[in-house]
């Protein structure tokens, strides 16, 4: 059966997205395993792709760049909060959603889904709707245990994260995808991944659950199923115990009945003996009184007949009783043996289940302890290496910065063009509403870049140096910092060349 896929797109949480997607040591150390579980042994199977023009830029930096772009293109700050719009004629209130420049989609994948398939999906989305993919992460290490006490019940939750730039950088406005477009995106996804399209929410009438909520709901369902099975087993065990007690009660009753039969037989024998003796005494007394001793032969004959009758009774009656007792005893023994066998089987099964559970729990606890120690040591080692590397880089950077600043101080004092270029950058970086360099300012900056750099890349590096020196003389805020770097980079790449040329030829100054 073909597996189903779907994508759920929400505003990107730039504070938590990258730690989760990149599996940072700090993130792994603080995740809540009750909500979801990550197997570190499966982490090498994860894959990641980052757009070349995005590089090492963080999502926060990208967000700030977009905010500066929107301000430049529209002249207004980016609206990130929802607001109400009232129709003055009708009084109807409409909610205008705030801008979400970065969005993240979670895609359901299968075991053999490739990064090439996901990138192809991203390319189709960019071509049709203008949304730009920045990052793609495949996660094969997330999942859950259907039975937390059984490590063999691991079930992976295979998925991928796609982070998009949802803005049109030509207009400074966000890309608009209506309900029809989002439905079409689901179909495109299924085709690109060679999977079955998920059923539309209109047909299922079900709300989409967030990833963690879905995992928790699934774990709860499976836990309830395990509990139901345990309850059923316990009920069966209790019924077997009740049956055993019932059989034991029946056996006891049968034993009491057998004892009663034995007592009844003894009473019959005593009664028969007493009756025989009384009859013999009566006969002897009668014969003795009537015929005297000479008649003893008749008495002896009668006595012999009585003995014969007694022996017949003894043979017939006890044998019938004995047969019935043996029959009942055999049934009692068989029932008792069956009950004891069932009891022993249930006890053996219970002891085996308890032993297996205890061993699984012990192994799981031992694994968790070892893994926590491993992660803590890895985090400590990585932190120390990172701190040492950062310290060395900072020292080298500080030394290089001092040399470059010393050179810049000399040039600032000695070169008029260099001084004008620095002042132009300071003016741009500190003026709140300034979004472009004047042609003369761009010409001074370009002149310094060409003086010390031959290629475009070298000139961009000179531009970064100029910006750093200018910001040392007068600090910029974060947004103006990024905006200034971008505009100086545009000067290096030739975006101002036509303005500079027109200014030199006596054109209109912008």
C-alpha positions as CSV (number, residue, x, y, z in Angstrom):
1,X,0.0,0.0,0.0
2,X,1.3,3.4,-1.0
3,X,2.3,5.7,1.9
4,X,0.5,9.0,2.3
5,X,2.3,12.4,2.6
6,X,1.3,15.9,3.6
7,X,2.9,19.2,4.5
8,X,1.9,21.5,7.3
9,X,3.1,25.1,7.1
10,X,3.3,27.5,10.0
11,X,5.3,30.7,10.8
12,X,8.9,29.8,11.6
13,X,10.0,30.1,15.2
14,X,13.4,31.5,14.5
15,X,14.5,31.0,18.1
16,X,13.9,27.2,18.3
17,X,13.9,26.1,14.6
18,X,17.7,25.9,14.0
19,X,18.6,24.2,17.4
20,X,15.9,21.5,16.7
21,X,16.7,21.0,13.1
22,X,20.5,21.0,13.5
23,X,20.4,18.9,16.7
24,X,22.7,21.1,18.7
25,X,24.3,19.7,21.9
26,X,22.4,22.2,24.1
27,X,19.1,21.2,22.5
28,X,19.7,17.5,23.0
29,X,20.5,18.1,26.7
30,X,17.2,19.9,27.4
31,X,14.6,18.1,25.3
32,X,11.5,16.7,27.1
33,X,11.6,12.9,26.3
34,X,8.0,12.6,27.6
35,X,6.8,14.5,24.5
36,X,9.1,13.0,21.9
37,X,12.3,11.0,21.7
38,X,15.4,11.4,19.7
39,X,17.8,8.4,19.2
40,X,21.3,9.7,19.0
41,X,22.5,6.4,17.3
42,X,20.2,7.3,14.4
43,X,21.3,10.9,14.0
44,X,24.0,10.1,11.4
45,X,21.2,9.1,9.0
46,X,19.8,12.7,9.1
47,X,20.5,15.0,6.1
48,X,20.7,18.8,5.6
49,X,20.7,21.2,2.7
50,X,21.3,25.0,2.9
51,X,20.8,27.4,0.0
52,X,24.2,28.6,-1.3
53,X,23.2,32.3,-1.0
54,X,22.0,31.7,2.6
55,X,25.3,30.1,3.7
56,X,26.1,30.6,7.4
57,X,23.5,33.3,7.9
58,X,21.3,32.7,10.8
59,X,17.5,32.9,10.6
60,X,17.6,36.0,12.9
61,X,20.0,37.7,10.5
62,X,17.8,36.8,7.5
63,X,14.7,38.2,9.4
64,X,16.5,41.5,10.0
65,X,17.6,41.7,6.3
66,X,14.0,41.2,5.2
67,X,12.8,43.9,7.6
68,X,15.4,46.3,6.1
69,X,14.4,45.3,2.6
70,X,10.7,45.9,3.3
71,X,11.5,49.4,4.7
72,X,13.5,50.2,1.6
73,X,11.0,48.9,-0.9
74,X,7.8,50.2,0.7
75,X,8.9,53.0,2.9
76,X,7.2,51.5,5.9
77,X,8.3,49.2,8.7
78,X,7.3,45.5,8.3
79,X,4.0,44.8,10.0
80,X,4.4,41.7,12.1
81,X,1.3,41.9,14.3
82,X,-2.4,41.2,13.4
83,X,-4.5,44.4,13.2
84,X,-8.1,45.4,12.6
85,X,-9.4,47.2,9.5
86,X,-12.8,48.9,9.8
87,X,-14.9,49.6,6.7
88,X,-16.1,53.2,7.2
89,X,-19.2,52.7,5.1
90,X,-20.4,49.3,6.5
91,X,-18.6,49.2,9.9
92,X,-17.4,45.7,9.1
93,X,-14.2,44.7,10.9
94,X,-11.7,42.7,9.0
95,X,-8.6,41.1,10.6
96,X,-5.4,41.9,8.6
97,X,-2.8,39.3,9.4
98,X,0.7,40.4,10.2
99,X,3.6,39.5,8.0
100,X,5.4,36.2,8.5
101,X,8.5,36.5,6.3
102,X,9.9,33.2,7.3
103,X,7.8,30.0,7.3
104,X,8.5,26.4,8.1
105,X,6.8,23.3,6.6
106,X,6.9,19.8,8.2
107,X,6.7,17.1,5.5
108,X,5.7,13.5,6.1
109,X,8.2,11.3,4.2
110,X,8.9,7.6,3.7
111,X,12.0,5.5,4.5
112,X,13.6,5.9,1.0
113,X,12.7,9.6,0.4
114,X,15.8,11.5,-0.9
115,X,17.1,15.0,-0.5
116,X,16.9,15.4,-4.4
117,X,13.1,14.7,-4.3
118,X,12.6,17.4,-1.6
119,X,14.8,19.9,-3.4
120,X,12.8,19.3,-6.6
121,X,9.6,20.0,-4.7
122,X,11.2,23.3,-3.4
123,X,12.2,24.3,-7.0
124,X,8.6,23.7,-8.3
125,X,7.2,25.8,-5.4
126,X,9.6,28.6,-6.1
127,X,8.7,28.6,-9.8
128,X,4.9,28.5,-9.2
129,X,4.5,30.7,-6.1
130,X,7.8,32.6,-5.7
131,X,8.7,31.3,-2.2
132,X,12.4,30.7,-1.7
133,X,13.8,27.6,0.1
134,X,16.5,28.4,2.6
135,X,17.0,25.1,4.5
136,X,15.9,21.5,4.2
137,X,16.4,19.0,7.0
138,X,15.6,15.2,6.9
139,X,15.0,13.7,10.4
140,X,15.2,9.9,10.7
141,X,16.0,9.8,14.4
142,X,12.7,10.9,15.9
143,X,10.1,8.4,17.0
144,X,8.4,6.8,20.0
145,X,8.0,3.5,21.8
146,X,4.5,2.0,21.7
147,X,5.4,0.3,24.9
148,X,7.9,2.3,27.0
149,X,8.9,-0.8,28.8
150,X,9.8,-2.7,25.6
151,X,12.8,-1.3,23.6
152,X,11.8,-3.5,20.6
153,X,8.6,-1.4,20.0
154,X,10.4,1.6,18.5
155,X,8.4,3.3,15.8
156,X,10.1,6.1,13.7
157,X,8.3,9.4,12.8
158,X,10.0,10.0,9.4
159,X,9.7,13.7,8.4
160,X,11.5,16.7,6.9
161,X,11.6,20.4,7.7
162,X,11.6,23.1,5.0
163,X,12.3,26.7,5.9
164,X,11.2,29.3,3.3
165,X,11.7,33.0,2.7
166,X,8.0,33.9,2.0
167,X,8.7,37.4,0.7
168,X,8.8,39.0,-2.8
169,X,12.1,40.9,-2.7
170,X,11.1,43.0,-5.8
171,X,8.0,44.5,-4.2
172,X,8.8,44.1,-0.5
173,X,5.5,42.3,0.0
174,X,4.8,38.7,1.2
175,X,3.8,36.0,-1.3
176,X,0.1,35.3,-1.2
177,X,-1.0,31.6,-1.4
178,X,-4.8,31.1,-1.1
179,X,-6.5,27.8,-0.1
180,X,-6.5,26.6,-3.7
181,X,-2.7,27.1,-4.0
182,X,-2.1,25.3,-0.7
183,X,-4.2,22.4,-1.8
184,X,-2.2,22.3,-5.1
185,X,1.0,22.3,-3.1
186,X,-0.1,19.0,-1.4
187,X,-0.6,17.4,-4.8
188,X,2.8,18.6,-6.1
189,X,4.4,17.2,-2.9
190,X,2.9,13.8,-3.4
191,X,4.0,13.7,-7.1
192,X,7.6,14.8,-6.2
193,X,8.0,12.3,-3.4
194,X,6.2,9.5,-5.3
195,X,3.7,9.0,-2.4
196,X,-0.1,9.1,-2.1
197,X,-1.7,12.5,-1.4
198,X,-3.2,12.9,2.1
199,X,-7.0,13.3,2.3
200,X,-8.2,16.9,2.4
201,X,-9.2,18.4,5.8
202,X,-12.5,19.3,4.1
203,X,-13.3,15.7,3.7
204,X,-12.0,14.4,7.0
205,X,-13.3,17.4,9.0
206,X,-10.2,16.9,11.3
207,X,-8.0,19.6,12.7
208,X,-4.3,19.2,12.1
209,X,-2.3,18.2,15.2
210,X,1.1,19.7,15.8
211,X,3.9,17.1,15.6
212,X,4.5,16.8,19.3
213,X,0.7,16.6,20.1
214,X,0.3,13.9,17.4
215,X,3.1,11.9,19.0
216,X,1.6,12.3,22.5
217,X,-1.9,11.3,21.2
218,X,-0.5,8.2,19.4
219,X,1.5,7.2,22.5
220,X,-1.6,7.6,24.7
221,X,-3.6,5.4,22.3
222,X,-1.0,2.7,22.3
223,X,-0.6,2.9,26.1
224,X,-4.3,2.5,26.5
225,X,-4.2,-0.5,24.2
226,X,-1.4,-2.1,26.2
227,X,-3.4,-1.3,29.4
228,X,-6.5,-3.0,28.0
229,X,-4.4,-6.1,27.1
230,X,-3.0,-6.2,30.6
231,X,-6.4,-5.8,32.1
232,X,-7.7,-8.6,30.0
233,X,-4.8,-10.8,31.0
234,X,-5.4,-9.9,34.7
235,X,-9.1,-10.7,34.3
236,X,-8.3,-14.1,32.7
237,X,-5.9,-14.8,35.6
238,X,-8.5,-13.8,38.2
239,X,-11.1,-16.1,36.4
240,X,-8.6,-19.0,36.4
241,X,-8.0,-18.4,40.1
242,X,-11.7,-18.3,40.8
243,X,-12.1,-21.5,38.8
244,X,-9.3,-23.1,40.8
245,X,-10.9,-22.1,44.1
246,X,-14.3,-23.5,42.8
247,X,-12.7,-26.8,41.8
248,X,-10.9,-27.0,45.2
249,X,-14.3,-26.4,46.9
250,X,-15.9,-29.1,44.8
251,X,-13.0,-31.5,45.6
252,X,-13.5,-30.7,49.3
253,X,-17.2,-31.4,49.0
254,X,-16.5,-34.6,47.2
255,X,-14.0,-35.7,49.9
256,X,-16.6,-34.9,52.6
257,X,-19.2,-36.9,50.6
258,X,-16.8,-39.8,50.4
259,X,-16.1,-39.7,54.1
260,X,-19.9,-39.6,54.7
261,X,-20.3,-42.7,52.5
262,X,-17.6,-44.5,54.5
263,X,-19.3,-43.6,57.8
264,X,-22.6,-44.8,56.3
265,X,-21.1,-48.1,55.3
266,X,-19.6,-48.6,58.8
267,X,-23.0,-47.8,60.4
268,X,-24.7,-50.4,58.1
269,X,-22.1,-53.0,59.0
270,X,-22.6,-52.3,62.8
271,X,-26.4,-52.3,62.4
272,X,-26.2,-55.6,60.4
273,X,-24.0,-57.2,63.0
274,X,-26.3,-56.1,65.8
275,X,-29.4,-57.4,64.0
276,X,-27.7,-60.7,63.3
277,X,-26.6,-61.1,67.0
278,X,-30.1,-60.2,68.2
279,X,-31.7,-62.6,65.8
280,X,-29.4,-65.4,66.7
281,X,-29.9,-64.8,70.4
282,X,-33.6,-64.8,69.9
283,X,-33.6,-68.1,67.9
284,X,-31.3,-69.8,70.4
285,X,-33.5,-68.8,73.2
286,X,-36.7,-70.0,71.4
287,X,-35.2,-73.3,70.3
288,X,-33.6,-74.0,73.7
289,X,-36.9,-73.4,75.5
290,X,-39.0,-75.5,73.1
291,X,-37.0,-78.5,71.9
292,X,-34.0,-78.4,74.2
293,X,-30.4,-79.0,73.3
294,X,-31.2,-81.9,71.0
295,X,-32.5,-79.5,68.4
296,X,-29.2,-77.6,68.0
297,X,-28.8,-79.0,64.5
298,X,-31.7,-76.9,63.2
299,X,-30.2,-73.9,65.0
300,X,-26.9,-74.5,63.4
301,X,-28.5,-74.8,60.0
302,X,-30.3,-71.5,60.5
303,X,-27.1,-70.0,61.7
304,X,-25.3,-71.1,58.5
305,X,-28.0,-69.6,56.4
306,X,-27.7,-66.3,58.2
307,X,-23.9,-66.3,57.8
308,X,-24.4,-67.0,54.1
309,X,-26.8,-64.0,53.8
310,X,-24.5,-61.8,55.7
311,X,-21.6,-62.6,53.5
312,X,-23.7,-61.9,50.4
313,X,-24.7,-58.5,51.7
314,X,-21.1,-57.8,52.6
315,X,-20.0,-58.7,49.1
316,X,-22.8,-56.8,47.2
317,X,-23.3,-53.6,49.2
318,X,-19.6,-52.6,49.9
319,X,-18.6,-53.3,46.2
320,X,-21.3,-51.0,44.9
321,X,-20.3,-48.3,47.4
322,X,-16.6,-48.8,46.7
323,X,-17.2,-48.5,42.9
324,X,-19.1,-45.2,43.4
325,X,-16.4,-43.9,45.8
326,X,-13.7,-44.8,43.3
327,X,-15.5,-43.1,40.5
328,X,-16.0,-39.9,42.5
329,X,-12.4,-40.0,43.8
330,X,-11.0,-40.3,40.3
331,X,-13.0,-37.3,39.1
332,X,-11.9,-35.3,42.1
333,X,-8.2,-36.2,41.5
334,X,-8.4,-35.3,37.8
335,X,-10.1,-32.0,38.5
336,X,-7.6,-31.2,41.2
337,X,-4.7,-32.0,38.9
338,X,-6.1,-29.9,36.1
339,X,-6.6,-26.9,38.5
340,X,-3.1,-27.3,39.9
341,X,-1.6,-27.5,36.4
342,X,-3.5,-24.3,35.3
343,X,-2.4,-22.5,38.5
344,X,1.3,-23.5,37.9
345,X,1.1,-22.4,34.3
346,X,-0.4,-19.0,35.3
347,X,2.2,-18.5,38.0
348,X,5.1,-19.4,35.6
349,X,3.8,-17.0,33.0
350,X,3.4,-14.2,35.5
351,X,6.9,-14.8,36.9
352,X,8.4,-14.8,33.3
353,X,6.6,-11.6,32.4
354,X,7.8,-9.8,35.6
355,X,11.4,-11.0,35.0
356,X,11.3,-9.8,31.4
357,X,9.8,-6.5,32.3
358,X,12.4,-5.9,35.1
359,X,15.3,-6.8,32.7
360,X,14.0,-4.5,30.0
361,X,13.5,-1.6,32.5
362,X,17.1,-2.2,33.9
363,X,18.6,-2.2,30.4
364,X,16.6,0.9,29.4
365,X,17.7,2.7,32.6
366,X,21.3,1.7,32.1
367,X,21.2,2.9,28.4
368,X,19.6,6.2,29.4
369,X,22.2,6.7,32.2
370,X,25.1,5.9,29.8
371,X,23.6,8.2,27.1
372,X,23.2,11.1,29.5
373,X,26.8,10.7,30.6
374,X,28.0,10.5,27.0
375,X,26.0,13.6,26.0
376,X,27.1,15.6,29.0
377,X,30.8,14.7,28.4
378,X,30.4,15.5,24.6
379,X,28.8,18.8,25.4
380,X,31.5,19.7,27.9
381,X,34.3,18.7,25.5
382,X,32.7,20.5,22.6
383,X,32.1,23.6,24.7
384,X,35.8,23.7,25.8
385,X,37.0,23.2,22.2
386,X,34.6,25.9,21.0
387,X,35.6,28.3,23.7
388,X,39.3,27.8,23.0
389,X,38.8,28.2,19.2
390,X,36.7,31.3,19.8
391,X,39.4,32.8,22.0
392,X,42.1,32.1,19.5
393,X,40.0,33.5,16.7
394,X,39.1,36.6,18.7
395,X,42.8,37.2,19.6
396,X,43.8,36.9,15.9
397,X,40.8,39.0,14.8
398,X,41.6,41.6,17.4
399,X,45.2,41.8,16.3
400,X,44.2,42.1,12.6
401,X,41.6,44.7,13.5
402,X,44.1,46.8,15.3
403,X,46.5,46.7,12.3
404,X,43.6,47.6,9.9
405,X,42.3,50.4,12.2
406,X,45.8,51.8,12.4
407,X,46.1,51.9,8.6
408,X,42.6,53.4,8.4
409,X,43.6,56.1,10.9
410,X,46.5,57.1,8.8
411,X,44.5,57.1,5.6
412,X,41.7,59.1,7.3
413,X,44.1,61.8,8.1
414,X,46.1,61.7,4.9
415,X,43.5,61.0,2.1
416,X,40.6,63.3,1.4
417,X,38.8,60.7,-0.7
418,X,39.2,58.1,2.1
419,X,37.9,60.6,4.7
420,X,34.9,61.5,2.5
421,X,34.1,57.8,2.0
422,X,34.2,57.1,5.7
423,X,32.0,60.1,6.5
424,X,29.5,59.0,3.8
425,X,29.2,55.6,5.4
426,X,28.8,57.1,8.9
427,X,26.1,59.5,7.6
428,X,24.3,56.5,6.0
429,X,24.5,54.3,9.0
430,X,23.3,57.0,11.5
431,X,20.6,58.7,9.4
432,X,17.3,56.9,10.2
433,X,15.5,57.6,6.9
434,X,18.5,57.4,4.5
435,X,18.2,54.3,2.3
436,X,20.6,55.1,-0.6
437,X,24.0,56.7,-1.1
438,X,24.2,59.9,-3.1
439,X,26.1,59.5,-6.4
440,X,29.1,61.5,-5.0
441,X,29.2,59.4,-1.9
442,X,29.0,56.2,-3.9
443,X,31.8,57.6,-6.1
444,X,34.1,58.2,-3.1
445,X,33.5,54.7,-1.7
446,X,34.0,53.1,-5.2
447,X,37.2,55.0,-5.6
448,X,38.7,53.7,-2.3
449,X,37.6,50.2,-3.2
450,X,39.2,50.3,-6.7
451,X,42.4,51.8,-5.1
452,X,43.0,48.8,-2.8
453,X,41.1,46.0,-4.5
454,X,41.3,44.6,-8.1
455,X,38.4,42.2,-8.2
456,X,34.8,42.6,-7.1
457,X,35.3,40.2,-4.1
458,X,38.4,42.1,-3.0
459,X,36.4,45.4,-3.3
460,X,33.6,43.9,-1.2
461,X,36.2,43.0,1.4
462,X,37.5,46.6,1.4
463,X,33.9,47.7,1.8
464,X,33.5,45.5,4.9
465,X,36.7,47.1,6.3
466,X,35.4,50.6,5.6
467,X,32.1,49.8,7.3
468,X,33.8,48.4,10.3
469,X,36.1,51.4,10.7
470,X,33.1,53.8,10.2
471,X,31.1,51.9,12.9
472,X,34.0,52.1,15.3
473,X,34.0,55.9,15.0
474,X,30.2,56.0,15.5
475,X,28.1,52.9,16.3
476,X,25.0,51.9,14.2
477,X,21.9,50.0,15.4
478,X,21.5,46.4,14.2
479,X,19.1,47.1,11.3
480,X,21.2,50.0,10.0
481,X,24.4,47.8,10.4
482,X,23.0,45.1,8.0
483,X,21.5,47.8,5.7
484,X,24.8,49.7,5.5
485,X,26.8,46.5,4.7
486,X,24.3,45.6,1.9
487,X,24.5,49.1,0.3
488,X,28.3,49.2,0.4
489,X,28.3,45.7,-1.1
490,X,26.0,47.0,-3.9
491,X,28.5,49.8,-4.6
492,X,31.2,47.1,-5.0
493,X,29.0,45.0,-7.3
494,X,28.4,48.0,-9.6
495,X,24.8,48.8,-8.6
496,X,25.7,52.5,-8.4
497,X,28.0,52.7,-11.4
498,X,25.3,54.2,-13.7
499,X,24.5,56.9,-11.1
500,X,28.2,57.7,-10.6
501,X,28.7,57.9,-14.4
502,X,25.7,60.1,-14.9
503,X,26.8,62.4,-12.0
504,X,30.2,62.8,-13.7
505,X,28.6,63.7,-17.0
506,X,26.5,66.4,-15.3
507,X,23.3,64.4,-14.8
508,X,20.7,64.9,-12.2
509,X,21.8,64.1,-8.6
510,X,19.7,61.6,-6.7
